[in-house]
Amino acid sequence: METQTSMHHVRKLKDLKGKKRWEKHMIARKRKTIAVCHEYHWKIHTGKLD
């Protein structure tokens, strides 16, 4: 079974609070995008992913 990859994007890094693990990852890498599987992308948008 193939996993679909999605790109999560934020407008500005300063908009990230750095409380969640994926936010810390983006801040550390100084990137406004992060590649995640489709399921995790949905969880980010619904606030269900740490």
C-alpha positions in Angstrom: 0.0 0.0 0.0 1.4 3.4 -1.0 1.3 6.3 1.4 0.5 9.7 -0.1 2.8 12.5 0.8 1.6 16.0 1.5 3.4 19.3 2.1 2.3 21.3 5.1 2.9 25.0 4.7 2.7 28.0 7.0 2.8 31.6 5.8 5.4 32.8 8.3 7.7 30.9 10.7 7.0 33.5 13.4 3.4 32.3 13.4 4.5 29.0 14.8 4.4 28.8 18.6 6.9 25.9 18.9 4.8 23.9 21.3 4.2 20.9 19.1 6.9 18.6 17.8 6.2 19.3 14.1 6.4 23.1 14.8 9.7 22.7 16.6 11.0 20.7 13.6 10.0 23.4 11.2 11.5 26.2 13.4 14.8 24.2 13.8 15.2 23.7 10.1 14.0 27.3 9.3 11.5 26.0 6.7 8.0 27.0 6.1 7.1 23.6 4.6 7.3 20.1 5.9 6.6 16.8 4.1 4.2 14.6 6.0 1.9 11.7 5.1 -1.7 12.6 4.2 -3.0 11.3 7.5 -0.6 13.5 9.5 -1.4 16.5 7.4 -5.0 16.1 8.2 -4.2 15.7 11.9 -2.1 19.0 11.8 -5.1 20.9 10.4 -7.5 19.4 12.9 -5.2 20.0 15.9 -4.8 16.3 16.7 -1.1 15.9 16.0 1.5 16.8 18.6 
